[in-house]
Amino acid sequence: MARTGAVTFKGTPMTLVGDELKVGSKLPDFTIHYFEGGLKPIKPADLLGKPTIISVVPSLDTGICQIQTKKFNSELAGMGDKINAVTVSRDLPFAMNRFCGAEEIKAMKVGSDYQSGEFGNKLGLMIDELKLLARAVIVLDAAGSVVYTEIVPEVASEPNYEPAIAALKGLVG
């Protein structure tokens, strides 16, 4: 299902492909990739067992996406291995890895939806007109159920960090 006008990009209404992810639901099956000595997959099953935050950005080559990734990295660094933290975009895994190295992003893994757009399409975050992901934040409990979700209405704006971080911290105990 397409959701026209679900988000705007610099004021222009955009269409999101797929159904919106709801609190209480499980993530649909998808595969994204990260680079660590070679391309490696991340699937929802890989995120089970720990609370998870998924920070979704259009591209790490843009200022707001960089700010979002750095902010979550900084805020989540103290949680160490108690959580999974993943930034997802459609950037190539190699470029994402290079950005994280240059910016010392260590608390977050980066996953790329470049191959098929499966993540964006199945989670209702693919912007049809741009073939980029909408800016969003998703928090999952250790069993993989969605406990918090935000799709940022204006793609060029930052997410509301505090409720997402509070939701995640509430799961860590």
PLY file of the C-alpha trace (Angstrom):
ply
format ascii 1.0
element vertex 173
property float x
property float y
property float z
element edge 172
property int vertex1
property int vertex2
end_header
0.00 0.00 0.00
1.30 3.49 -0.85
0.89 6.34 1.63
0.94 9.61 -0.32
1.92 12.68 1.68
3.10 10.55 4.63
6.32 12.57 4.66
7.64 15.66 2.97
11.08 16.34 1.55
11.92 20.03 1.85
8.18 20.73 1.88
7.25 18.56 -1.10
4.85 15.69 -0.28
6.34 12.24 -0.86
4.88 8.73 -1.07
5.95 5.94 1.25
5.71 2.41 -0.15
4.33 -0.33 2.08
2.39 -0.54 5.29
3.42 1.50 8.31
5.10 -0.46 11.09
2.99 -0.35 14.26
3.83 -0.63 17.95
3.27 -4.23 19.05
4.14 -5.74 15.68
7.19 -7.78 14.77
9.64 -6.74 12.09
8.95 -8.33 8.73
11.76 -10.48 7.35
14.48 -8.54 5.49
18.19 -8.61 4.83
20.50 -5.60 5.03
24.29 -5.70 4.74
27.24 -4.28 6.62
30.94 -4.38 5.85
33.35 -6.00 8.27
36.15 -7.70 6.39
33.55 -8.49 3.70
29.81 -8.06 3.19
27.77 -9.62 5.99
23.98 -9.82 6.40
21.79 -8.55 9.21
18.32 -10.09 9.54
15.66 -9.50 12.23
16.62 -12.81 13.87
20.12 -11.37 14.45
18.59 -8.64 16.62
16.79 -10.95 19.05
17.92 -11.31 22.65
18.68 -7.64 23.33
16.70 -4.42 23.08
17.40 -2.80 19.70
17.30 0.68 18.25
17.19 1.10 14.48
17.99 4.60 13.27
16.91 5.01 9.66
18.44 7.76 7.50
18.25 8.66 3.80
22.06 8.99 3.37
25.09 9.38 5.62
26.41 11.83 3.00
24.02 14.49 4.31
24.39 16.72 7.35
21.18 15.80 9.20
21.85 12.07 8.75
25.35 12.54 10.10
24.02 14.48 13.10
21.42 11.77 13.80
24.01 8.98 13.64
26.52 10.83 15.80
23.85 11.76 18.37
22.61 8.18 18.77
26.21 6.90 18.85
27.04 9.32 21.65
23.86 8.67 23.64
24.09 4.88 23.34
27.83 4.39 23.89
27.37 3.79 27.62
24.97 0.89 27.03
27.70 -1.22 25.42
26.71 -4.78 24.58
23.38 -4.58 26.47
21.72 -3.38 23.23
21.80 -3.67 19.47
22.11 -0.32 17.70
21.89 -0.13 13.91
21.79 2.78 11.47
20.17 1.83 8.15
20.36 3.68 4.84
20.62 2.83 1.15
24.24 4.01 1.04
26.79 1.40 0.01
28.19 -0.55 2.97
31.72 0.54 2.09
30.81 4.25 2.24
28.93 3.71 5.51
31.94 1.92 6.98
34.27 4.73 5.86
32.01 7.36 7.48
31.88 5.44 10.76
35.64 5.08 10.82
36.24 8.77 10.12
33.67 9.85 12.73
34.57 7.19 15.32
31.06 5.70 15.30
31.55 2.63 17.47
28.28 2.15 19.36
26.25 1.63 16.18
26.49 -0.93 13.40
25.52 0.34 9.96
23.34 -1.69 7.64
22.73 -1.00 3.98
19.47 -1.59 2.12
21.22 -1.01 -1.22
20.68 -4.41 -2.81
16.91 -4.72 -3.04
15.29 -2.02 -0.94
13.61 -4.87 0.93
14.01 -3.20 4.36
12.42 0.06 3.18
9.62 -1.60 1.25
8.67 -4.07 3.99
8.83 -1.52 6.83
6.92 1.12 4.87
9.89 3.50 4.80
10.82 3.60 1.10
10.20 7.02 -0.46
8.83 6.07 -3.87
9.86 9.26 -5.65
13.47 9.25 -4.37
14.15 5.53 -3.79
15.66 6.56 -0.44
14.56 5.66 3.06
12.45 8.05 5.12
14.00 9.25 8.36
12.72 7.06 11.19
13.57 5.50 14.55
12.38 2.06 15.69
12.91 0.52 19.12
12.43 -3.24 19.65
12.30 -5.27 22.82
14.53 -8.34 23.21
11.81 -10.53 21.65
11.74 -8.35 18.52
8.44 -6.55 19.12
8.18 -2.87 18.21
7.81 -0.74 21.36
8.46 2.67 19.77
8.42 4.03 16.26
8.71 7.47 14.72
8.60 8.40 11.07
9.88 11.97 10.90
7.26 13.99 8.96
9.85 16.22 7.23
12.74 14.12 5.92
15.13 17.09 6.23
14.46 17.34 10.01
15.97 15.43 12.92
14.01 12.80 14.83
12.76 13.27 18.37
15.71 11.61 20.13
14.54 11.70 23.74
11.49 9.38 23.56
13.39 6.82 21.48
16.31 6.78 23.90
13.95 6.66 26.88
12.07 3.70 25.34
15.36 1.86 24.79
16.68 2.64 28.29
13.37 1.44 29.76
14.03 -1.97 28.22
17.59 -2.21 29.50
16.61 -1.75 33.12
0 1
1 2
2 3
3 4
4 5
5 6
6 7
7 8
8 9
9 10
10 11
11 12
12 13
13 14
14 15
15 16
16 17
17 18
18 19
19 20
20 21
21 22
22 23
23 24
24 25
25 26
26 27
27 28
28 29
29 30
30 31
31 32
32 33
33 34
34 35
35 36
36 37
37 38
38 39
39 40
40 41
41 42
42 43
43 44
44 45
45 46
46 47
47 48
48 49
49 50
50 51
51 52
52 53
53 54
54 55
55 56
56 57
57 58
58 59
59 60
60 61
61 62
62 63
63 64
64 65
65 66
66 67
67 68
68 69
69 70
70 71
71 72
72 73
73 74
74 75
75 76
76 77
77 78
78 79
79 80
80 81
81 82
82 83
83 84
84 85
85 86
86 87
87 88
88 89
89 90
90 91
91 92
92 93
93 94
94 95
95 96
96 97
97 98
98 99
99 100
100 101
101 102
102 103
103 104
104 105
105 106
106 107
107 108
108 109
109 110
110 111
111 112
112 113
113 114
114 115
115 116
116 117
117 118
118 119
119 120
120 121
121 122
122 123
123 124
124 125
125 126
126 127
127 128
128 129
129 130
130 131
131 132
132 133
133 134
134 135
135 136
136 137
137 138
138 139
139 140
140 141
141 142
142 143
143 144
144 145
145 146
146 147
147 148
148 149
149 150
150 151
151 152
152 153
153 154
154 155
155 156
156 157
157 158
158 159
159 160
160 161
161 162
162 163
163 164
164 165
165 166
166 167
167 168
168 169
169 170
170 171
171 172
